[in-house]
Each structure stands twice: as structure tokens, then as C-alpha cells.
Amino acid sequence: MAERFDDPLPWTGEIAAPLRLFETAVRAEWIDDYQHVNIAHYLTICDHANWAFWNWINAPEGTIGARGGHEYIIVENHVHYLDELALGTPIHVTTQLLAHDAKRYILFHRVHRADGTLAATNEVKCLAFDLEARRPEAWRAPVAGRLAAIAAAHGGLETPPQAGAGIALKRR
């Protein structure tokens, strides 16, 4: 069965800095034996934010079929796990566009509890992809224009400290 994604928000031309396109309460299927969100489901939460962003910048074409197979794929992810999330906890994800070019973009998601506590961050690099040809492509013109508008709106935001971080053991 295909996963159901939340209804896309309409494109109005208003661009918040950062965006807030996905909010929910922690779902039972995300909880593990320790009674908190399983490590993998922090990516699930952020993937809902990826889809919310993608559907928003493609509105009113809110489905794969409506877009004729012109989609995106994720080529890189990095998650920082900062705090636990329990069943039913109200959460929202803020999204910042860090960079983009003719066929890629980098988003930075912050997963917050309703009280403002930062629970996780996720940096994700996405690539424009033609599902029929099974190969990368340039963004379609409407998407490219909206990415440029979002980049302008997000240009004044500070780069998150976790952005661009890799995994390493530091010597003391």
C-alpha cells in the first residue's frame, strides 16, 4: 500500500522564513519499544516535510500523476537526534532552503515540540528527477522560479550550526 501524505498547502506566493509546512502529533506507528519515536522515524517525520515542501512548490499539481513524473529524489541525508518524542506529542517541522541550483536543492528541517523544544534536525539534498527516463533533469520552470523566490526570502536566515556537518571522532 502506498504511503499517504498530508494534503498539500496551496502556493500563495507568501514565503515564511523559515517555512512551517508540516505539523502533526507523534503517531503510534513511529513509537518503538522504548516508548519514544524510533530513530528511523525522525526521518519519516522529515520526509513528510520534504513532501510538504515539494507539493507546495508544485501547487496546484499536488500529485505525481499531475506532475507527469517530474519529481525529486533524495541523494543525501544527515540527522541530529536531540531530544525524545513520545506518543501524541504535538510537533511541527520548520524548513529552510539553504541552497539550490538548476537541478538540486538543500533543505534544513528542524523538528520542534509544541513547547518549542528542538527534538531533531535533518539536512537533505534533493535532485530533480524524471521518473519516466529514470535520470536527473533540470527543475521545471515554475519550480525553478519558486525556488529562487524562496532562496531570496530565506537569504537573511542564519545558516544552522548543524548544516554541512559530517560524522567524525575528534581528537582531544
C-alpha positions in Angstrom: 0.0 0.0 0.0 1.4 3.4 -0.9 2.0 5.8 2.0 -0.5 8.6 2.4 0.9 12.1 2.7 -0.9 15.0 4.2 -2.9 17.4 2.0 -0.6 19.9 0.2 -0.8 23.5 1.1 -1.6 25.9 -1.8 1.1 28.1 -3.3 0.1 31.7 -2.4 3.4 33.4 -3.1 3.7 34.2 0.6 7.0 32.7 1.9 7.7 32.4 5.6 11.3 32.4 6.8 11.6 29.6 7.8 8.6 27.7 6.4 6.2 25.7 8.5 4.5 23.2 6.2 4.1 20.1 8.3 2.7 19.6 11.8 1.1 16.7 13.5 1.1 14.7 16.7 3.5 11.8 17.1 1.8 8.7 15.6 1.7 5.3 17.2 3.4 3.6 14.2 6.5 5.8 15.0 6.9 4.6 18.6 9.4 1.8 19.5 9.8 -0.5 22.5 11.4 2.3 24.5 8.1 4.3 24.2 9.6 7.1 22.1 10.0 7.9 18.4 12.3 5.3 16.8 15.4 6.7 15.3 14.3 5.8 11.7 11.0 7.7 12.2 12.7 11.0 12.7 13.5 10.7 9.0 9.8 9.7 8.4 8.8 13.0 10.1 11.3 14.9 8.0 10.2 13.1 4.8 6.7 14.4 5.4 8.2 17.9 5.5 10.1 17.1 2.2 6.8 16.1 0.6 5.0 19.1 2.0 7.7 21.3 0.6 7.7 19.6 -2.8 3.9 19.6 -3.1 3.8 23.2 -2.0 6.3 24.4 -4.7 4.5 22.4 -7.3 0.9 23.5 -6.4 -1.6 23.1 -7.8 0.0 20.0 -9.2 -0.1 18.1 -5.9 0.3 14.5 -7.1 2.9 12.5 -9.1 0.4 12.0 -11.8 -0.3 15.7 -12.2 3.4 16.4 -12.5 3.9 13.9 -15.3 6.7 12.1 -13.4 8.8 15.2 -12.9 9.8 14.7 -9.3 12.8 14.7 -6.9 14.9 12.1 -5.3 16.8 12.4 -2.0 20.6 11.8 -2.6 21.9 12.6 0.9 20.5 13.0 4.5 22.0 13.9 7.8 20.1 13.8 11.1 20.9 15.1 14.5 18.8 13.5 17.3 18.5 16.0 20.1 15.5 15.0 22.3 12.9 12.3 22.7 9.4 12.5 21.3 6.6 10.5 23.0 3.3 9.2 21.6 0.8 12.0 21.0 3.3 14.9 21.4 2.3 17.8 19.1 5.2 18.6 16.7 5.9 20.8 13.8 8.7 21.0 11.3 10.3 24.2 10.1 12.0 24.1 6.7 14.8 26.4 5.4 16.1 26.4 1.9 19.9 26.5 2.3 21.0 26.4 -1.4 19.8 25.4 -4.9 20.9 25.2 -8.5 19.4 24.1 -11.8 18.7 20.6 -10.6 19.5 20.3 -6.8 18.4 21.9 -3.6 19.3 21.5 0.1 16.7 21.8 2.8 17.3 22.1 6.5 14.4 20.8 8.7 14.0 21.4 12.5 11.6 19.1 14.3 10.1 21.0 17.3 7.7 20.0 20.1 4.8 22.4 20.5 6.7 24.0 23.5 9.5 25.0 21.2 12.0 22.3 22.2 14.1 21.2 19.3 14.0 17.4 19.0 15.9 16.8 15.8 17.4 18.4 12.7 17.7 17.0 9.2 19.7 18.3 6.3 18.7 16.8 3.0 20.0 17.2 -0.6 17.4 16.6 -3.3 17.9 16.1 -7.1 15.4 16.8 -9.9 14.4 13.5 -11.4 12.4 12.3 -14.4 10.6 9.1 -13.3 10.0 8.0 -16.9 13.5 8.5 -18.2 14.9 7.4 -14.8 17.5 10.1 -14.8 18.2 13.6 -13.4 16.8 16.6 -15.1 16.6 20.4 -14.6 13.8 21.8 -12.5 10.7 22.7 -14.5 10.3 26.5 -14.9 7.6 27.0 -12.2 9.7 25.1 -9.6 12.9 26.9 -10.5 11.1 30.3 -10.2 9.6 29.3 -6.8 13.0 28.0 -5.5 14.5 31.4 -6.5 11.8 33.2 -4.6 12.2 31.0 -1.5 16.0 31.5 -1.6 15.5 35.3 -1.7 13.1 35.1 1.3 15.5 32.8 3.2 18.6 34.6 2.3 18.7 36.6 5.6 18.4 33.5 7.8 21.4 32.3 9.6 23.0 29.0 8.5 22.1 26.4 11.1 25.2 25.2 13.1 24.4 21.6 12.2 24.4 22.4 8.5 27.2 20.8 6.5 28.3 18.7 9.5 29.8 15.3 8.9 30.4 12.5 11.2 33.8 12.3 12.8 35.6 11.3 16.0 37.5 14.4 17.1 40.9 14.1 18.8 41.2 15.8 22.1 
